Amino acid sequence: MNRKYEPPKGVTVASAPDALVTGCSSGIGKATAFALAEAGFTTWATARRPETLADLAAAGCRVLPLDVTDEHSRAAAVATVEAEHGHVSVLVNNAGYSQPGAIEETPLEAYRAQFEVNVFGLVRMCQLVLPAMRAAGEGTIVNLGSGAGLVAPPLSSAYSMSKYSLEALSDSLRFETRRFGVRTVLIQASAVKTSFTDTLERLTPEQSPDGPYAKVTANVLGFARREGERGISPERVAQVVLRAVRSPHPHPRYKIGSQTRVALVARRALGDRAWDATMARLVRAV
């Protein structure tokens, strides 16, 4: 059982703190909303389709529709939380997906859509909550990054580009807002056991069986599914998020799982040529 929330030292909270979590229909978002609610947060669980949040509502979460790519939806969700609490105490930017595909075969519109959700929607959510956080003198923003933001897997240019972006964004945001009492945390998770790979396969651009990237695409998707099947649980990530938001001095980054701990070190140690050869063997692209 999680212990109840205790505010960071020097911060006075008159009532249960609130947390706004994006992308709660499944996976990390759902697990995080459950964990925060159990720990005593007034948890606002959101998703594009709020009907997917019935189990979270039954667990005591407040549910809201939120499409991070729609300005009216974003502003309405933040305004609802601020009307009740004055400001968003914790924002967990979890909403996101992966767009796979070879660069030659992935439409430019797919790249734009990837960034609208994973980057621009996240940036706008930060912009919307920050004025009230600054006025209150406290707040925590948690951005869900990925091991793909450290080392780019094959055929993941769109997703990896979006997650690399969160590395820079989180560094800048942490520096800009810390003097106002607003903390920024970046979660760098390894492959997670979720429906993520199902979405991966659904979004892979169509190609002919004898196309130039057909074999490597099939191998990469198979590799991704195997990694997902033996990946870390969403609940493990949720517990790290909970630990970060309850800490008076959270780490700027939390690496979760062996992939994020080992891959970057191996990438730097091997160098470009040896790393390319290693990845080619892993996905049988030779």
Secondary structure, 3 states (H helix, E strand, C coil): CCCCCCCCCCCCCCCCCEEEECCCCCHHHHHHHHHHHHCCCEEEEEECCHHHHHHHHHCCCEEEECCCCCHHHHHHHHHHHHHHHCCCCEEEECCCCCCCCCHHHCCHHHHHHHHHHHHHHHHHHHHHHHHHHHHHCCEEEEEECCHHHCCCCCCCHHHHHHHHHHHHHHHHHHHHHHHHCEEEEEEEECCECCCHHHHHHHHCCCCCCCCCCHHHHHHHHHHHHHHHHCCECHHHHHHHHHHHHHCCCCCCEEEECHHHHHHHHHHHHHHHHHHHHHHHHHCCCC
